[in-house]
Amino acid sequence: MTRSKRVRPGANWPGQRSRETTPSCEEPRDDFFFVLGHQPLLSLAELANVLRTSGANIEQYRLMGDVVVIRSGHSLDCPKLLGILGGSVKAGRVLAHLSEPNPETLWESLISDSVLGGLAESAKPVTLAISLYSSLPEEQFPMAQRRSVIEETNKRCKKFLAEKGVSCRYLIWEGSRRAEPIASAQLIKTHTLESGAEICLVWDEKGLFIGKTEAVQELDAFAKRDMQKPVRRTTEGLLPPKLARILVNLCRQLEDRMLLDPFCGSGVILLEALQLGLNVIGSDLASEAVDASQVNVHWLYKQDPTLPDSKGNAFHCHDARRLTERIAPLSVDCIATEPYLGPPLRRPANPLEAARLLSELRHLYVEALAELRILLRPGGRLCVILPRLAGPGQGYGLDLRDEIGLMGYRIVSPLRAVAGFFEQTHLLYARHDQRVFREIWLLESPGQER
Ligand SMILES: C[S@@+](CC[C@H](N)C(=O)[O-])C[C@H]1O[C@@H](n2cnc3c(N)ncnc32)[C@H](O)[C@@H]1O
C-alpha cells in the first residue's frame, strides 16, 4: 500500500486522543450507515421497525447526530431498504473504522481495495463525492478544518486514481462553499453512484467511520406524490409524504395486508401504504376529502401498475367515532392516521386558549380511539398523531395515557427495538416555525403478534 505523506489540515484531528497513540484501524463486519434526515429519532424508529419486520435486528448501533451506524448481523440490501423508508436519505456499507483518525490513516484507508480499489479499475472517467458528517460542535471541529479535510481527501483520491490511469472529477456541494455533505438530489442528478462513488466520513468524538453510499432516497417520487397528485387540500394541513410513509412503516407488521386511515383527508397516508403493497380503507367525515382521496388513489394506480389489486380498497364518508357502522370488527390489520389537529393558529396559543382547544379535541380523540380498537385485529398496531401546541417549555399536549390504557391498548415505544430507548412513549415531529407540533404514538391491540 502506498504510504501517504503526513498532511495536517489543522490542529489535532477530532477523535485523535494523543499523537503518540498508534491509530487503530479495524475492518468492520456487516456494519451499515444510514443518514437519517431532519427527524433522526423518528427515522431511526422507522428503520428499526422495518428491519425487524424483515427479520433483522439492530444488534449494536451508534447514533452520531443525523447518522446512525448499525450492526444487524445480516447483510442489508440498501437500495431495497431506501425504497421502503420515508426518513432515511442515504444508506451504505461501512468499510473502515478508525478509532483515532489522523490524516495518514484516513488516506491509507481510502486508497485501500475496499474503498477506491474498484474505481481504480474503471475504464471510464469516474465521479467522486466526499461527504463529511459530524456531530462534533464547531469549537471541536471547525468548519474550516472540515472543508480542508474534504478538499485534501478529494485531491488525494484524484491523485491516487490518476496514478492508476483513471480520470476523476470530484463533486463540490452545489449550494454553498460550506463543508455540507453532498445532497442526495445532487448525487442523483450527476449519476454519481453509477459512474463513481460517494464516500461518507462519519465522525464523532469516538472516531471515524468510512462508508460507501449504496443507495439514496427516491426524492423525485416523494415530491411527485406530494406536488403532482390531482387534489391537494392545503387548507386542511397536508401531511408530508415522507412522514406519512414513516407512520405506515411504524404500524405495519409482517403479513399485514389492510391499512385504515379513518381521517384520510386527501389520502396522503393511503398513497404511501399502497406504494408499500398494502390495500387501504380511507374514511373521512367530509365528503370532499373522501372524493379527493379517491381521485388521488386513482391517479396513483395510473402512475404505477405494480400496486395491489384495487378491488381490495374501500372508501367511506363517515364519522371516525362510529366507524363500526361501516367496517367489520377485527377486520383491519393496521391503522395510521392524522386526526383533526384543531384550527390553524396565527400565533402561539396562551395557556387558557390551549386548555380550551385541547379539551375540545380530547373528546374526538378518546371516542375515535375507542372505536378504532374494535376494528383492529388482535396484535394489530395503530400509529396516531396527537397535537402538541407550541408554548413555554414542552408546550401543551393531550395526555391520553389513562384513557388509552382503559381502552385496552398497550402503548408501544416506537423505538422499542433500539437499546436505550425502551421507555420512550412517543416521538415528536416538530419544525421551529410550527404552532402545532405532531406527537407520534404507537398503540397495540391486545393479542398475538403475528
Ligand atoms: C388533519 S386532516 C388529515 C389530513 C390528511 N392526513 C392529509 O394529509 O390529507 C384531518 C381530517 O379529519 C377529518 N375529520 C374531522 N373530524 C372527523 C371525524 N369526526 N371523523 C372523521 N374525519 C374527521 C377532516 O375532514 C380532515 O380531512
The ligand as a MOL file (V3000), in Angstrom:
LIG
                    3D

  0  0  0     0  0            999 V3000
M  V30 BEGIN CTAB
M  V30 COUNTS 27 29 0 0 0
M  V30 BEGIN ATOM
M  V30 1 C -55.5100 16.9640 9.5440 0
M  V30 2 S -56.6930 16.4380 8.4060 0 CHG=1
M  V30 3 C -55.9860 14.9850 7.7570 0
M  V30 4 C -55.0880 15.3450 6.6220 0
M  V30 5 C -54.5440 14.1330 5.9350 0
M  V30 6 N -53.5990 13.4230 6.7660 0
M  V30 7 C -53.8760 14.5930 4.6560 0
M  V30 8 O -52.6470 14.7350 4.6490 0
M  V30 9 O -54.5910 14.8670 3.6980 0 CHG=-1
M  V30 10 C -57.9620 15.8430 9.4190 0
M  V30 11 C -59.1570 15.2790 8.6720 0
M  V30 12 O -60.0560 14.8090 9.6640 0
M  V30 13 C -61.3660 14.9470 9.1620 0
M  V30 14 N -62.2810 14.8300 10.3220 0
M  V30 15 C -62.5420 15.7320 11.2900 0
M  V30 16 N -63.3850 15.2100 12.1900 0
M  V30 17 C -63.6500 13.9290 11.8070 0
M  V30 18 C -64.4110 12.8650 12.3390 0
M  V30 19 N -65.1250 13.0070 13.4660 0
M  V30 20 N -64.4110 11.6850 11.6900 0
M  V30 21 C -63.6930 11.5240 10.5570 0
M  V30 22 N -62.9840 12.5050 9.9880 0
M  V30 23 C -62.9370 13.6960 10.6090 0
M  V30 24 C -61.3300 16.2690 8.4370 0
M  V30 25 O -62.3570 16.3240 7.4570 0
M  V30 26 C -59.9340 16.2580 7.8250 0
M  V30 27 O -59.9760 15.7710 6.4950 0
M  V30 END ATOM
M  V30 BEGIN BOND
M  V30 1 1 1 2
M  V30 2 1 2 3
M  V30 3 1 2 10
M  V30 4 1 3 4
M  V30 5 1 4 5
M  V30 6 1 5 6
M  V30 7 1 5 7
M  V30 8 2 7 8
M  V30 9 1 7 9
M  V30 10 1 10 11
M  V30 11 1 11 12
M  V30 12 1 11 26
M  V30 13 1 12 13
M  V30 14 1 13 14
M  V30 15 1 13 24
M  V30 16 1 14 15
M  V30 17 1 14 23
M  V30 18 2 15 16
M  V30 19 1 16 17
M  V30 20 1 17 18
M  V30 21 2 17 23
M  V30 22 1 18 19
M  V30 23 2 18 20
M  V30 24 1 20 21
M  V30 25 2 21 22
M  V30 26 1 22 23
M  V30 27 1 24 25
M  V30 28 1 24 26
M  V30 29 1 26 27
M  V30 END BOND
M  V30 END CTAB
M  END
